[in-house]
Amino acid sequence: MLKINPVVQFVLLLLFTLIVVFVIHTYCLENMGLPVFGNKIQLSYIVNASLALIIYLSLYYFRFKLKDYIGFLFMAGSFIKFIFFFILFYPAYKMDGEMSRLEFAAFFIPYVICLFYETIYMAKMLRNLK
């Protein structure tokens, strides 16, 4: 059986999943008569994908040099994602005084997908280090 490099596998699976979910997400918004590209949905998918790729690729690159600190660096990556959220999204979402479900979903759906794949592939990477 063909063995695919874990980095290539992560990148392809993450991007494919995010594209499919983005299409489904925008399709559902359109069918409900809601603004399809409102709430910074495009930026949210792009930022979450970019950060997930940067974090995973960085940790994969440093996996042998910093193997005792990978877990802490992974948590630092999550902290960086929250910083991006509070800088890029939170001010616009709270402009009217509250965060709507649509605004929350626009950010949280791609965030959860990225976190899911990052966690799975980080666990695989850590398992292979031992």
PyMOL commands that place a pseudoatom at each C-alpha (Angstrom):
pseudoatom trace, name=CA, resn=MET, resi=1, chain=A, elem=C, hetatm=0, pos=[0.000, 0.000, 0.000]
pseudoatom trace, name=CA, resn=LEU, resi=2, chain=A, elem=C, hetatm=0, pos=[1.184, 3.492, -0.825]
pseudoatom trace, name=CA, resn=LYS, resi=3, chain=A, elem=C, hetatm=0, pos=[2.425, 5.356, 2.228]
pseudoatom trace, name=CA, resn=ILE, resi=4, chain=A, elem=C, hetatm=0, pos=[1.823, 9.104, 2.077]
pseudoatom trace, name=CA, resn=ASN, resi=5, chain=A, elem=C, hetatm=0, pos=[4.009, 11.540, 3.959]
pseudoatom trace, name=CA, resn=PRO, resi=6, chain=A, elem=C, hetatm=0, pos=[2.083, 12.709, 7.083]
pseudoatom trace, name=CA, resn=VAL, resi=7, chain=A, elem=C, hetatm=0, pos=[2.645, 16.365, 6.207]
pseudoatom trace, name=CA, resn=VAL, resi=8, chain=A, elem=C, hetatm=0, pos=[1.198, 15.938, 2.714]
pseudoatom trace, name=CA, resn=GLN, resi=9, chain=A, elem=C, hetatm=0, pos=[-1.640, 13.872, 4.150]
pseudoatom trace, name=CA, resn=PHE, resi=10, chain=A, elem=C, hetatm=0, pos=[-2.417, 16.545, 6.772]
pseudoatom trace, name=CA, resn=VAL, resi=11, chain=A, elem=C, hetatm=0, pos=[-2.361, 19.393, 4.254]
pseudoatom trace, name=CA, resn=LEU, resi=12, chain=A, elem=C, hetatm=0, pos=[-4.545, 17.615, 1.698]
pseudoatom trace, name=CA, resn=LEU, resi=13, chain=A, elem=C, hetatm=0, pos=[-7.054, 16.293, 4.222]
pseudoatom trace, name=CA, resn=LEU, resi=14, chain=A, elem=C, hetatm=0, pos=[-7.357, 19.620, 6.043]
pseudoatom trace, name=CA, resn=LEU, resi=15, chain=A, elem=C, hetatm=0, pos=[-7.799, 21.670, 2.877]
pseudoatom trace, name=CA, resn=PHE, resi=16, chain=A, elem=C, hetatm=0, pos=[-10.206, 19.198, 1.291]
pseudoatom trace, name=CA, resn=THR, resi=17, chain=A, elem=C, hetatm=0, pos=[-12.344, 19.044, 4.428]
pseudoatom trace, name=CA, resn=LEU, resi=18, chain=A, elem=C, hetatm=0, pos=[-12.396, 22.817, 4.877]
pseudoatom trace, name=CA, resn=ILE, resi=19, chain=A, elem=C, hetatm=0, pos=[-13.398, 23.355, 1.247]
pseudoatom trace, name=CA, resn=VAL, resi=20, chain=A, elem=C, hetatm=0, pos=[-16.229, 20.832, 1.492]
pseudoatom trace, name=CA, resn=VAL, resi=21, chain=A, elem=C, hetatm=0, pos=[-17.451, 22.267, 4.806]
pseudoatom trace, name=CA, resn=PHE, resi=22, chain=A, elem=C, hetatm=0, pos=[-17.200, 25.830, 3.458]
pseudoatom trace, name=CA, resn=VAL, resi=23, chain=A, elem=C, hetatm=0, pos=[-19.376, 24.897, 0.463]
pseudoatom trace, name=CA, resn=ILE, resi=24, chain=A, elem=C, hetatm=0, pos=[-21.911, 23.181, 2.732]
pseudoatom trace, name=CA, resn=HIS, resi=25, chain=A, elem=C, hetatm=0, pos=[-21.835, 26.094, 5.202]
pseudoatom trace, name=CA, resn=THR, resi=26, chain=A, elem=C, hetatm=0, pos=[-22.442, 28.734, 2.528]
pseudoatom trace, name=CA, resn=TYR, resi=27, chain=A, elem=C, hetatm=0, pos=[-25.076, 26.539, 0.824]
pseudoatom trace, name=CA, resn=CYS, resi=28, chain=A, elem=C, hetatm=0, pos=[-27.004, 26.272, 4.105]
pseudoatom trace, name=CA, resn=LEU, resi=29, chain=A, elem=C, hetatm=0, pos=[-26.782, 30.029, 4.648]
pseudoatom trace, name=CA, resn=GLU, resi=30, chain=A, elem=C, hetatm=0, pos=[-28.058, 30.674, 1.132]
pseudoatom trace, name=CA, resn=ASN, resi=31, chain=A, elem=C, hetatm=0, pos=[-30.968, 28.249, 1.515]
pseudoatom trace, name=CA, resn=MET, resi=32, chain=A, elem=C, hetatm=0, pos=[-32.000, 29.917, 4.776]
pseudoatom trace, name=CA, resn=GLY, resi=33, chain=A, elem=C, hetatm=0, pos=[-31.977, 33.326, 3.095]
pseudoatom trace, name=CA, resn=LEU, resi=34, chain=A, elem=C, hetatm=0, pos=[-29.091, 34.566, 5.229]
pseudoatom trace, name=CA, resn=PRO, resi=35, chain=A, elem=C, hetatm=0, pos=[-26.082, 36.565, 4.033]
pseudoatom trace, name=CA, resn=VAL, resi=36, chain=A, elem=C, hetatm=0, pos=[-23.764, 33.986, 2.494]
pseudoatom trace, name=CA, resn=PHE, resi=37, chain=A, elem=C, hetatm=0, pos=[-20.486, 35.860, 2.765]
pseudoatom trace, name=CA, resn=GLY, resi=38, chain=A, elem=C, hetatm=0, pos=[-21.228, 37.946, 5.834]
pseudoatom trace, name=CA, resn=ASN, resi=39, chain=A, elem=C, hetatm=0, pos=[-19.628, 37.668, 9.248]
pseudoatom trace, name=CA, resn=LYS, resi=40, chain=A, elem=C, hetatm=0, pos=[-16.135, 37.423, 7.759]
pseudoatom trace, name=CA, resn=ILE, resi=41, chain=A, elem=C, hetatm=0, pos=[-16.750, 33.788, 6.874]
pseudoatom trace, name=CA, resn=GLN, resi=42, chain=A, elem=C, hetatm=0, pos=[-14.155, 33.686, 4.079]
pseudoatom trace, name=CA, resn=LEU, resi=43, chain=A, elem=C, hetatm=0, pos=[-11.502, 35.288, 6.268]
pseudoatom trace, name=CA, resn=SER, resi=44, chain=A, elem=C, hetatm=0, pos=[-12.340, 32.877, 9.051]
pseudoatom trace, name=CA, resn=TYR, resi=45, chain=A, elem=C, hetatm=0, pos=[-11.775, 29.786, 6.923]
pseudoatom trace, name=CA, resn=ILE, resi=46, chain=A, elem=C, hetatm=0, pos=[-8.569, 31.225, 5.448]
pseudoatom trace, name=CA, resn=VAL, resi=47, chain=A, elem=C, hetatm=0, pos=[-7.130, 32.329, 8.807]
pseudoatom trace, name=CA, resn=ASN, resi=48, chain=A, elem=C, hetatm=0, pos=[-7.992, 29.077, 10.567]
pseudoatom trace, name=CA, resn=ALA, resi=49, chain=A, elem=C, hetatm=0, pos=[-6.536, 26.980, 7.730]
pseudoatom trace, name=CA, resn=SER, resi=50, chain=A, elem=C, hetatm=0, pos=[-3.398, 29.102, 7.529]
pseudoatom trace, name=CA, resn=LEU, resi=51, chain=A, elem=C, hetatm=0, pos=[-2.775, 29.002, 11.262]
pseudoatom trace, name=CA, resn=ALA, resi=52, chain=A, elem=C, hetatm=0, pos=[-3.402, 25.252, 11.441]
pseudoatom trace, name=CA, resn=LEU, resi=53, chain=A, elem=C, hetatm=0, pos=[-0.945, 24.673, 8.615]
pseudoatom trace, name=CA, resn=ILE, resi=54, chain=A, elem=C, hetatm=0, pos=[1.694, 26.966, 10.106]
pseudoatom trace, name=CA, resn=ILE, resi=55, chain=A, elem=C, hetatm=0, pos=[1.368, 25.442, 13.571]
pseudoatom trace, name=CA, resn=TYR, resi=56, chain=A, elem=C, hetatm=0, pos=[1.437, 21.823, 12.384]
pseudoatom trace, name=CA, resn=LEU, resi=57, chain=A, elem=C, hetatm=0, pos=[4.261, 22.353, 9.895]
pseudoatom trace, name=CA, resn=SER, resi=58, chain=A, elem=C, hetatm=0, pos=[6.331, 24.203, 12.496]
pseudoatom trace, name=CA, resn=LEU, resi=59, chain=A, elem=C, hetatm=0, pos=[5.844, 21.500, 15.101]
pseudoatom trace, name=CA, resn=TYR, resi=60, chain=A, elem=C, hetatm=0, pos=[6.579, 18.785, 12.561]
pseudoatom trace, name=CA, resn=TYR, resi=61, chain=A, elem=C, hetatm=0, pos=[9.789, 20.543, 11.551]
pseudoatom trace, name=CA, resn=PHE, resi=62, chain=A, elem=C, hetatm=0, pos=[10.950, 20.900, 15.175]
pseudoatom trace, name=CA, resn=ARG, resi=63, chain=A, elem=C, hetatm=0, pos=[9.618, 17.529, 16.381]
pseudoatom trace, name=CA, resn=PHE, resi=64, chain=A, elem=C, hetatm=0, pos=[13.056, 16.058, 17.131]
pseudoatom trace, name=CA, resn=LYS, resi=65, chain=A, elem=C, hetatm=0, pos=[14.781, 19.199, 18.405]
pseudoatom trace, name=CA, resn=LEU, resi=66, chain=A, elem=C, hetatm=0, pos=[11.961, 20.165, 20.781]
pseudoatom trace, name=CA, resn=LYS, resi=67, chain=A, elem=C, hetatm=0, pos=[10.256, 16.812, 21.391]
pseudoatom trace, name=CA, resn=ASP, resi=68, chain=A, elem=C, hetatm=0, pos=[9.984, 17.428, 25.146]
pseudoatom trace, name=CA, resn=TYR, resi=69, chain=A, elem=C, hetatm=0, pos=[8.120, 20.700, 24.533]
pseudoatom trace, name=CA, resn=ILE, resi=70, chain=A, elem=C, hetatm=0, pos=[5.799, 19.747, 21.656]
pseudoatom trace, name=CA, resn=GLY, resi=71, chain=A, elem=C, hetatm=0, pos=[2.707, 19.676, 23.882]
pseudoatom trace, name=CA, resn=PHE, resi=72, chain=A, elem=C, hetatm=0, pos=[3.435, 23.135, 25.256]
pseudoatom trace, name=CA, resn=LEU, resi=73, chain=A, elem=C, hetatm=0, pos=[4.134, 24.475, 21.781]
pseudoatom trace, name=CA, resn=PHE, resi=74, chain=A, elem=C, hetatm=0, pos=[0.855, 22.988, 20.559]
pseudoatom trace, name=CA, resn=MET, resi=75, chain=A, elem=C, hetatm=0, pos=[-0.990, 24.823, 23.347]
pseudoatom trace, name=CA, resn=ALA, resi=76, chain=A, elem=C, hetatm=0, pos=[0.906, 27.997, 22.440]
pseudoatom trace, name=CA, resn=GLY, resi=77, chain=A, elem=C, hetatm=0, pos=[-0.409, 27.556, 18.893]
pseudoatom trace, name=CA, resn=SER, resi=78, chain=A, elem=C, hetatm=0, pos=[-3.954, 27.463, 20.240]
pseudoatom trace, name=CA, resn=PHE, resi=79, chain=A, elem=C, hetatm=0, pos=[-3.236, 30.637, 22.188]
pseudoatom trace, name=CA, resn=ILE, resi=80, chain=A, elem=C, hetatm=0, pos=[-2.040, 32.280, 18.956]
pseudoatom trace, name=CA, resn=LYS, resi=81, chain=A, elem=C, hetatm=0, pos=[-5.336, 31.326, 17.311]
pseudoatom trace, name=CA, resn=PHE, resi=82, chain=A, elem=C, hetatm=0, pos=[-7.233, 33.062, 20.105]
pseudoatom trace, name=CA, resn=ILE, resi=83, chain=A, elem=C, hetatm=0, pos=[-5.081, 36.169, 19.672]
pseudoatom trace, name=CA, resn=PHE, resi=84, chain=A, elem=C, hetatm=0, pos=[-5.981, 36.224, 15.971]
pseudoatom trace, name=CA, resn=PHE, resi=85, chain=A, elem=C, hetatm=0, pos=[-9.637, 35.789, 16.857]
pseudoatom trace, name=CA, resn=PHE, resi=86, chain=A, elem=C, hetatm=0, pos=[-9.605, 38.732, 19.266]
pseudoatom trace, name=CA, resn=ILE, resi=87, chain=A, elem=C, hetatm=0, pos=[-7.704, 40.951, 16.828]
pseudoatom trace, name=CA, resn=LEU, resi=88, chain=A, elem=C, hetatm=0, pos=[-9.418, 40.093, 13.516]
pseudoatom trace, name=CA, resn=PHE, resi=89, chain=A, elem=C, hetatm=0, pos=[-12.913, 38.924, 14.384]
pseudoatom trace, name=CA, resn=TYR, resi=90, chain=A, elem=C, hetatm=0, pos=[-14.069, 39.882, 17.867]
pseudoatom trace, name=CA, resn=PRO, resi=91, chain=A, elem=C, hetatm=0, pos=[-14.242, 43.669, 17.316]
pseudoatom trace, name=CA, resn=ALA, resi=92, chain=A, elem=C, hetatm=0, pos=[-16.446, 43.244, 14.225]
pseudoatom trace, name=CA, resn=TYR, resi=93, chain=A, elem=C, hetatm=0, pos=[-18.594, 40.595, 15.902]
pseudoatom trace, name=CA, resn=LYS, resi=94, chain=A, elem=C, hetatm=0, pos=[-19.164, 42.710, 19.008]
pseudoatom trace, name=CA, resn=MET, resi=95, chain=A, elem=C, hetatm=0, pos=[-19.742, 45.951, 17.116]
pseudoatom trace, name=CA, resn=ASP, resi=96, chain=A, elem=C, hetatm=0, pos=[-23.493, 45.704, 17.675]
pseudoatom trace, name=CA, resn=GLY, resi=97, chain=A, elem=C, hetatm=0, pos=[-23.050, 44.739, 21.331]
pseudoatom trace, name=CA, resn=GLU, resi=98, chain=A, elem=C, hetatm=0, pos=[-23.561, 40.998, 20.974]
pseudoatom trace, name=CA, resn=MET, resi=99, chain=A, elem=C, hetatm=0, pos=[-22.197, 38.048, 19.051]
pseudoatom trace, name=CA, resn=SER, resi=100, chain=A, elem=C, hetatm=0, pos=[-24.865, 36.300, 16.997]
pseudoatom trace, name=CA, resn=ARG, resi=101, chain=A, elem=C, hetatm=0, pos=[-25.038, 32.575, 16.306]
pseudoatom trace, name=CA, resn=LEU, resi=102, chain=A, elem=C, hetatm=0, pos=[-24.095, 33.235, 12.684]
pseudoatom trace, name=CA, resn=GLU, resi=103, chain=A, elem=C, hetatm=0, pos=[-20.989, 35.149, 13.709]
pseudoatom trace, name=CA, resn=PHE, resi=104, chain=A, elem=C, hetatm=0, pos=[-20.057, 32.449, 16.195]
pseudoatom trace, name=CA, resn=ALA, resi=105, chain=A, elem=C, hetatm=0, pos=[-20.563, 29.690, 13.604]
pseudoatom trace, name=CA, resn=ALA, resi=106, chain=A, elem=C, hetatm=0, pos=[-18.567, 31.578, 10.964]
pseudoatom trace, name=CA, resn=PHE, resi=107, chain=A, elem=C, hetatm=0, pos=[-15.490, 31.370, 13.175]
pseudoatom trace, name=CA, resn=PHE, resi=108, chain=A, elem=C, hetatm=0, pos=[-16.126, 28.293, 15.280]
pseudoatom trace, name=CA, resn=ILE, resi=109, chain=A, elem=C, hetatm=0, pos=[-16.884, 25.759, 12.517]
pseudoatom trace, name=CA, resn=PRO, resi=110, chain=A, elem=C, hetatm=0, pos=[-13.508, 26.085, 10.739]
pseudoatom trace, name=CA, resn=TYR, resi=111, chain=A, elem=C, hetatm=0, pos=[-11.763, 26.436, 14.115]
pseudoatom trace, name=CA, resn=VAL, resi=112, chain=A, elem=C, hetatm=0, pos=[-13.128, 23.093, 15.347]
pseudoatom trace, name=CA, resn=ILE, resi=113, chain=A, elem=C, hetatm=0, pos=[-12.277, 21.308, 12.097]
pseudoatom trace, name=CA, resn=CYS, resi=114, chain=A, elem=C, hetatm=0, pos=[-8.712, 22.609, 12.188]
pseudoatom trace, name=CA, resn=LEU, resi=115, chain=A, elem=C, hetatm=0, pos=[-8.333, 21.756, 15.858]
pseudoatom trace, name=CA, resn=PHE, resi=116, chain=A, elem=C, hetatm=0, pos=[-9.654, 18.238, 15.219]
pseudoatom trace, name=CA, resn=TYR, resi=117, chain=A, elem=C, hetatm=0, pos=[-7.105, 17.507, 12.481]
pseudoatom trace, name=CA, resn=GLU, resi=118, chain=A, elem=C, hetatm=0, pos=[-4.263, 19.210, 14.333]
pseudoatom trace, name=CA, resn=THR, resi=119, chain=A, elem=C, hetatm=0, pos=[-4.941, 17.111, 17.419]
pseudoatom trace, name=CA, resn=ILE, resi=120, chain=A, elem=C, hetatm=0, pos=[-5.144, 13.833, 15.484]
pseudoatom trace, name=CA, resn=TYR, resi=121, chain=A, elem=C, hetatm=0, pos=[-1.971, 14.477, 13.528]
pseudoatom trace, name=CA, resn=MET, resi=122, chain=A, elem=C, hetatm=0, pos=[-0.091, 15.778, 16.558]
pseudoatom trace, name=CA, resn=ALA, resi=123, chain=A, elem=C, hetatm=0, pos=[-1.007, 12.591, 18.439]
pseudoatom trace, name=CA, resn=LYS, resi=124, chain=A, elem=C, hetatm=0, pos=[0.274, 10.498, 15.506]
pseudoatom trace, name=CA, resn=MET, resi=125, chain=A, elem=C, hetatm=0, pos=[3.452, 12.525, 15.413]
pseudoatom trace, name=CA, resn=LEU, resi=126, chain=A, elem=C, hetatm=0, pos=[4.048, 12.135, 19.160]
pseudoatom trace, name=CA, resn=ARG, resi=127, chain=A, elem=C, hetatm=0, pos=[3.352, 8.405, 18.969]
pseudoatom trace, name=CA, resn=ASN, resi=128, chain=A, elem=C, hetatm=0, pos=[5.982, 8.038, 16.257]
pseudoatom trace, name=CA, resn=LEU, resi=129, chain=A, elem=C, hetatm=0, pos=[8.583, 9.960, 18.294]
pseudoatom trace, name=CA, resn=LYS, resi=130, chain=A, elem=C, hetatm=0, pos=[8.704, 7.291, 20.990]
for i in range(1, 130): cmd.bond("trace and resi %d" % i, "trace and resi %d" % (i + 1))
show_as sticks, trace
zoom trace
